[in-house]
Amino acid sequence: MLPYGLRVPSATPAADKKSRVARVALVAIFTTMDTSIPTPVCLDQRPEVVGLFTAIKDALPELCRLLAECGGFWGYEDGLYRYYHQSSKVYALQELTQRIANSLQQLAPMRPLHPLFLAIVQKGTGKTFEPAHNAHWADAAGPIVEAFLHAKYFLEMVVKYAQSVEEPTVQAMPSGWAAVMHLYGLR
């Protein structure tokens, strides 16, 4: 398929040599042509965004260590297994979730995190296992897993974009960075 939806008609058996050469030339021109339209890069220079991005870059080594711990065996892998195994050990995810939430908050201590995120974290932390939870496991332990996964997601996005972007932009904002901007009330 050629750019802009153009098509070169197929040569017919009756087509002469000149039309075949012209067709090959058109295909060569259009398939090697750069049709992308350059978009100007608009940096997000709002002081609160620049401050957040700087704080993320400064904290990147510690955030990477925390992310590695989350993705390690005793975080993500074992934590979710424990949920499906209906083991009280899933409750250990709460400590990791709270550490992630605290680390995210410390990046912009004067900005409250998104209320939906805070509600999820609140519902999924501060719980103590009781044997009665086994009777309604999904309701008791599900919020712990949900809070961990949301916290891990935001930690992953913060690390990903701090590692892959030199400066935050406002145009063509990737979904992950847009989610981080929502977390801090900046979008």
FENJOVEN-V172372 format. One line per field, one symbol per residue. ss: DSSP state (2 for helix, 1 for strand, 0 for the rest). A space follows every 10 residues. Layout:
ss=???
This chain:
ss=0022200000 0000002222 2222222222 2200000000 0010002222 2222222222 2222222222 2022222222 2222000222 2222222222 2222222000 0000222222 2220000000 2222222222 2222222222 2222222222 2222000010 0000222222 2220000
